[in-house]
């Protein structure tokens, strides 16, 4: 079988290559969402307290967050095909270890390993999709990956619940084995061969920079997630450690002959604005997940089933809107669509609490649908703009995009949850009266609208549609 030559743009994408990348993105997002529903069963199986069993989810998120940037740079050095195959094999093997774990902490360790594999999958799926897309079709490729990510997020709770009710909680990890093997086979057959580097000069992987970045990101993520929303001395110490490691990382990178992330990568205003906007918008999207269940149940009186149905509207809309959003980007351009998406998200965020007051569940869901559709368009447009012109650093730039999104999600879970409690005037959200929950909702979504406006201002000020190409 002849493999496509990546040096010349294809006239149309190989459908099997597209399927491979879509399945890889599905696996990584499914790994995030499917485990949450199994926590009660795991707590019972291991006779563990809930704070301990939460590390099954936290370990995966921490591993993904700390590994994405290093995975992107490593792919640029050793080859994207080679690392993608290794990542699929690693993720599948780690999933098997999760399903066979004899104890809670061995499961947590296996989940951390699985998260490292997921970081490779999501980073390289984006890098390879942009590279393989025909000229003028990058937006459609990014839209498809956004769809698969949303499908994984929406499918996780439903599939996980069915598997737990049938074979048991171990099946939520073992289900990745046939999917991972299929993705590996597709990658082996259809990923283009890695091309030799243009220069023969030896390039080393920046181990010190990678270690410092990992320490900084892990400390920041822990500072945002420990303490159940209360920011105490431990959180402050972790945040200080994250800042110190980040400063040291930047100093090391500016002096390194082979940096993990070249400081010059951030000199392009368009790319930097896109990365900042990605983090801000991810913070907004996490707000819908953090405050939604409390408001829908406590203020609007929905039972658990109806809360789940209302919350599922978001991922479902994102799944449906991803591909059409990508086509809009290809037709109208990345920057105009980014600004249009942020405008729609800002307006819907500001309107959501008032629509909920006036029209109840219908008002909340309609506003949520607009926010989520706007997010699908933003992802397709912003990812296309940031990845354009990445050249030989496509893996590193893709890693930065995923990193900015994960940092936004982690920050949103902490900051938006704290703002909700502050607006409601109580930390006991489960027992708060409807008026207090409505006040908390207003505080959160007015802040979310402000973040969308800030992201739009950053993109507009950058004033470019496509970042300048950089050479590694």
C-alpha positions in Angstrom: 0.0 0.0 0.0 1.3 3.5 -0.9 1.1 6.1 1.7 0.3 9.8 0.9 3.1 12.2 0.5 2.7 14.9 3.2 4.8 17.3 1.2 2.0 17.9 -1.3 -1.5 18.9 -0.1 -4.1 16.2 -0.8 -7.0 16.9 -3.1 -9.3 15.1 -0.6 -8.6 13.5 2.8 -8.2 9.8 3.1 -11.5 8.6 4.8 -9.6 5.9 6.7 -7.1 8.5 8.0 -10.0 10.7 9.0 -11.6 7.8 10.8 -8.4 7.1 12.7 -8.0 10.7 13.9 -11.7 11.0 14.8 -11.5 7.7 16.8 -8.4 8.9 18.6 -10.1 12.1 19.6 -13.2 10.1 20.7 -11.0 7.8 22.9 -9.3 10.7 24.7 -12.6 12.5 25.5 -14.4 9.3 26.4 -11.6 8.6 28.9 -12.4 11.9 30.6 -16.2 11.6 30.9 -16.9 7.9 31.3 -15.1 7.4 34.7 -17.2 9.9 36.6 -20.3 7.8 36.5 -18.4 4.8 37.9 -17.1 6.5 41.1 -19.8 5.3 43.4 -19.3 1.7 42.2 -15.6 2.0 42.6 -16.0 3.4 46.1 -18.1 0.4 47.0 -15.8 -2.1 45.3 -12.7 -0.8 47.1 -14.4 0.2 50.3 -12.9 3.7 49.8 -14.1 7.2 50.8 -15.3 9.4 48.1 -12.4 11.9 48.3 -10.0 9.0 47.7 -11.9 7.6 44.8 -12.1 11.0 43.1 -8.4 10.6 42.3 -9.5 8.1 39.6 -10.8 11.2 37.7 -8.2 13.7 39.0 -5.2 11.5 38.1 -6.3 11.3 34.4 -6.9 15.1 34.2 -3.6 15.9 35.8 -1.7 13.6 33.5 -3.4 15.0 30.4 -2.7 18.6 31.5 0.9 18.1 32.3 1.8 15.9 29.2 0.2 17.7 26.3 2.9 20.3 25.7 5.7 17.7 26.0 3.8 15.3 23.7 3.5 17.9 21.0 7.2 18.8 21.0 8.3 15.2 21.2 6.2 14.5 18.1 8.0 17.3 16.2 11.3 15.7 17.1 10.8 11.9 16.6 7.9 11.9 14.1 4.1 12.2 14.4 3.3 8.8 13.0 5.8 7.1 15.3 4.5 8.9 18.4 0.8 8.4 17.4 1.3 4.6 17.2 3.1 4.6 20.5 0.4 6.7 22.1 -2.4 4.4 20.9 -0.5 1.3 22.1 0.2 3.0 25.5 -3.4 4.2 25.9 -4.8 0.8 25.1 -2.4 -1.0 27.4 -3.1 1.5 30.3 -6.9 0.9 29.7 -6.3 -2.8 30.2 -4.4 -2.1 33.4 -7.3 0.0 34.7 -9.7 -2.8 34.0 -7.5 -5.3 35.8 -6.5 -3.1 38.8 -6.5 -5.0 42.1 -6.7 -2.0 44.3 -7.7 1.7 44.3 -4.2 3.2 44.1 -3.1 0.8 41.4 -6.2 2.0 39.5 -5.2 5.6 40.1 -1.7 4.9 38.8 -3.1 3.2 35.7 -5.4 6.2 35.1 -2.4 8.5 35.2 -0.7 6.4 32.6 -3.9 6.4 30.5 -4.0 10.2 30.7 -0.5 10.4 29.3 -1.6 8.3 26.3 -4.7 10.5 25.9 -2.5 13.6 25.8 -0.7 12.1 22.8 -3.9 11.2 21.1 -5.6 14.6 21.4 -2.5 16.5 20.5 -1.5 14.5 17.5 -5.1 14.1 16.2 -5.3 17.9 15.9 -1.8 18.3 14.4 -2.3 15.5 11.8 -5.8 16.6 10.9 -4.6 20.1 10.0 -1.7 18.6 8.1 -3.8 16.1 6.1 -6.6 18.5 5.3 -6.9 19.7 1.7 -6.1 23.4 1.2 -9.0 25.5 2.4 -10.5 22.7 4.3 -8.7 23.0 7.7 -11.8 24.4 9.3 -13.8 21.3 8.4 -11.1 19.0 9.9 -11.1 21.0 13.1 -14.9 21.0 13.2 -14.9 17.2 12.9 -12.5 16.8 15.8 -14.6 19.1 17.8 -17.6 16.9 17.0 -15.9 13.7 18.1 -14.7 15.4 21.3 -18.3 16.4 22.1 -19.6 13.0 21.2 -17.1 11.4 23.6 -18.2 13.8 26.4 -21.9 13.2 25.8 -21.5 9.4 25.3 -19.4 8.8 28.4 -22.1 9.0 31.1 -24.7 7.0 29.1 -22.3 4.3 28.0 -20.7 4.1 31.4 -24.0 3.7 33.1 -25.0 0.9 30.8 -21.7 -0.9 31.3 -21.8 -0.6 35.0 -25.3 -2.0 35.1 -24.2 -4.9 33.0 -20.7 -6.3 33.2 -19.6 -3.9 36.0 -17.3 -0.9 36.5 -14.2 -2.6 35.0 -16.0 -2.6 31.6 -15.8 1.2 31.4 -12.1 0.8 30.9 -12.0 -2.4 29.0 -14.3 -1.0 26.3 -11.3 1.0 25.1 -9.4 -2.2 24.1 -11.3 -3.0 20.9 -11.6 0.7 20.0 -7.9 1.3 20.7 -6.8 -1.7 18.7 -9.0 -0.5 15.8 -7.5 2.9 16.0 -4.0 1.4 16.1 -4.7 -0.7 13.0 -6.1 2.3 11.1 -3.1 4.4 12.1 -0.6 1.7 11.0 -2.3 1.4 7.6 -3.1 5.0 6.8 -0.9 7.5 8.7 1.7 9.0 6.3 5.3 8.1 6.9 7.3 10.6 8.8 9.5 12.7 6.6 13.2 13.1 7.4 14.2 16.4 9.1 15.4 19.1 6.8 18.5 19.6 9.0 20.8 16.8 10.1 22.0 18.7 13.2 21.1 16.7 16.3 18.1 18.1 18.2 17.6 16.9 21.8 14.4 16.7 23.8 14.4 19.3 26.6 14.2 17.1 29.6 14.8 19.9 32.2 12.2 22.1 30.5 9.7 19.3 30.4 10.2 18.5 34.1 9.8 22.2 35.1 6.7 22.6 33.0 5.2 19.4 34.5 5.9 20.6 38.0 4.4 24.0 37.3 1.2 22.6 35.7 0.7 19.9 38.3 1.1 22.4 41.1 -1.3 24.8 39.5 -3.9 22.0 38.8 -3.7 20.8 42.3 -4.0 24.3 43.7 -7.3 24.7 41.8 -8.8 21.3 42.6 -7.8 20.5 46.2 -9.9 21.8 49.2 -13.4 21.4 47.8 -13.6 25.0 46.6 -12.0 26.5 49.7 -8.7 28.3 49.0 -6.5 27.6 52.0 -2.8 27.7 52.9 -2.1 24.5 50.9 -3.7 25.9 47.8 -1.7 29.1 48.2 1.6 27.2 48.6 0.9 25.1 45.5 0.0 28.2 43.5 3.3 29.9 44.6 5.2 26.7 43.7 3.5 26.7 40.3 4.5 30.4 39.7 8.1 29.8 40.8 8.4 26.7 38.5 6.9 28.6 35.6 9.4 31.5 36.0 12.3 29.0 36.2 10.9 27.2 33.1 10.8 30.4 31.1 14.3 31.3 32.2 15.6 27.9 31.2 13.8 27.9 27.8 15.2 31.4 26.9 18.7 30.0 27.3 18.3 26.5 26.0 19.7 25.5 22.6 16.9 23.0 22.2 13.9 24.4 24.1 10.7 22.5 24.7 8.7 25.7 23.8 10.6 28.4 22.0 9.8 31.9 23.5 9.6 33.2 19.9 6.5 31.0 19.4 4.6 33.5 21.5 5.9 36.6 19.7 3.1 36.2 17.1 0.2 38.3 18.4 -2.4 36.2 16.6 -1.2 32.9 18.1 -0.9 34.3 21.6 -4.4 35.8 21.4 -5.8 32.5 20.2 -4.2 30.6 23.0 -5.5 33.1 25.6 -9.0 33.1 24.1 -9.0 29.3 24.2 -8.3 29.3 28.0 -10.9 32.0 28.7 -13.6 30.3 26.7 -12.9 26.9 28.3 -13.4 28.6 31.7 -16.8 29.7 30.5 -17.8 26.3 29.3 -16.8 24.7 32.6 -19.2 27.2 34.3 -22.1 25.5 32.5 -21.1 22.1 34.0 -20.3 23.4 37.5 -23.4 25.5 38.3 -26.0 23.9 36.0 -26.9 20.9 38.2 -27.3 23.0 41.4 -29.4 25.6 39.6 -31.6 23.2 37.7 -32.3 21.0 40.7 -32.5 23.6 43.5 -34.0 26.6 41.7 -36.0 25.0 38.9 -37.0 21.9 40.8 -35.9 19.3 38.3 -35.3 15.7 39.4 -32.0 13.9 38.6 -33.2 12.5 35.3 -34.4 15.8 34.0 -31.2 17.6 35.2 -29.2 15.1 33.2 -31.4 15.6 30.1 -31.1 19.4 30.3 -27.3 19.1 30.8 -26.9 16.8 27.9 -28.2 19.4 25.5 -24.8 21.1 25.5 -22.6 18.2 24.3 -25.3 17.1 21.8 -25.5 20.5 20.2 -21.7 20.7 20.1 -21.6 17.3 18.4 -24.2 18.3 15.8 -22.7 21.8 15.2 -19.0 20.8 14.8 -18.9 19.9 11.1 -21.2 22.8 9.9 -19.1 25.2 12.0 -15.9 24.0 10.3 -17.5 24.6 6.9 -18.4 28.1 7.9 -14.8 28.7 8.9 -13.6 27.4 5.5 -16.1 29.7 3.7 -15.9 32.9 5.7 -12.5 32.8 7.4 -11.2 31.9 10.8 -11.0 35.4 12.4 -14.5 36.6 11.5 -16.0 33.3 12.7 -14.0 33.5 15.9 -15.4 36.9 16.6 -18.9 35.9 15.7 -18.7 32.9 18.0 -17.5 35.0 20.9 -20.2 37.5 20.3 -22.9 34.9 20.4 -21.4 33.3 23.5 -21.2 36.6 25.3 -24.8 37.6 24.4 -26.2 34.2 25.4 -24.2 34.1 28.6 -25.5 37.5 29.7 -29.1 36.5 28.8 -29.1 33.1 30.4 -30.0 34.0 34.0 -32.7 36.4 32.9 -34.1 34.0 30.4 -34.2 31.3 33.1 -36.0 33.7 35.4 -38.6 34.6 32.7 -39.1 31.2 31.0 -37.8 28.6 33.4 -36.1 25.5 32.0 -36.9 26.4 28.4 -35.1 29.8 28.8 -32.1 28.1 30.4 -31.8 25.4 27.7 -32.2 27.8 24.8 -29.4 30.0 26.1 -27.3 27.0 26.8 -27.8 25.7 23.2 -26.6 29.1 21.8 -23.6 29.1 24.1 -22.6 25.6 23.1 -23.2 26.2 19.4 -21.0 29.3 19.7 -18.4 27.2 21.4 -18.4 24.7 18.5 -17.8 27.5 16.0 -15.2 29.1 18.2 -13.2 25.8 18.5 -13.2 25.2 14.8 -12.3 28.8 13.9 -9.7 29.5 16.7 -8.0 26.1 16.3 -7.7 26.7 12.5 -6.2 30.1 13.0 -3.7 29.1 15.7 -2.6 26.0 13.8 -2.1 27.9 10.5 1.5 28.5 9.7 2.8 26.2 12.5 5.1 24.5 10.0 7.6 22.1 11.7 6.2 23.1 15.1 2.7 21.8 14.4 2.9 19.3 17.3 4.1 21.9 19.8 1.4 24.4 18.8 -1.3 21.7 19.0 0.0 20.8 22.5 -0.3 24.4 23.5 -3.9 24.6 22.3 -4.9 21.6 24.3 -2.9 22.8 27.3 -4.7 26.2 27.2 -8.1 24.5 27.0 -7.3 22.2 29.9 -6.0 25.0 32.1 -9.2 26.9 31.4 -11.3 23.9 32.4 -9.4 23.5 35.6 -9.6 27.2 36.4 -13.2 27.3 35.6 -14.1 24.4 37.9 -12.5 26.2 40.8 -13.1 29.9 40.1 -16.6 29.7 38.7 -17.7 27.3 41.5 -16.3 29.8 44.1 -18.1 32.7 42.3 -21.3 30.8 42.3 -21.1 30.2 46.1 -20.2 33.8 46.6 -23.1 35.1 44.6 -25.5 32.7 46.4 -24.1 33.8 49.7 -23.6 30.3 51.0 -21.3 27.3 50.6 -24.2 24.9 51.2 -25.4 25.0 47.6 -27.4 21.8 47.9 -29.6 23.4 50.6 -29.6 27.0 49.3 -33.0 28.6 48.5 -34.0 29.3 44.8 -33.4 33.1 45.2 -29.8 32.5 46.4 -29.1 30.1 43.5 -30.5 32.6 41.0 -28.2 35.3 42.4 -25.3 32.9 42.1 -26.2 32.1 38.5 -26.4 35.8 37.6 -22.9 36.4 39.0 -21.4 33.4 37.2 -22.9 34.1 33.7 -22.3 37.8 33.8 -18.7 37.0 34.5 -18.8 34.5 31.7 -20.1 37.1 29.3 -17.2 39.4 30.4 -14.7 36.7 29.7 -16.1 36.2 26.2 -15.8 39.9 25.6 -12.2 39.9 26.8 -11.4 37.0 24.5 -13.0 38.8 21.6 -11.0 41.9 22.4 -7.8 40.0 22.4 -8.5 38.4 19.1 -9.6 41.6 17.5 -6.6 43.5 18.8 -4.2 40.9 17.3 -5.6 41.9 13.9 -4.4 38.8 12.0 -6.2 35.8 10.6 -3.3 33.5 10.2 -0.1 33.5 12.4 3.2 33.9 10.6 4.9 30.6 9.8 7.8 29.8 12.1 10.7 27.4 11.6 11.9 25.1 14.3 
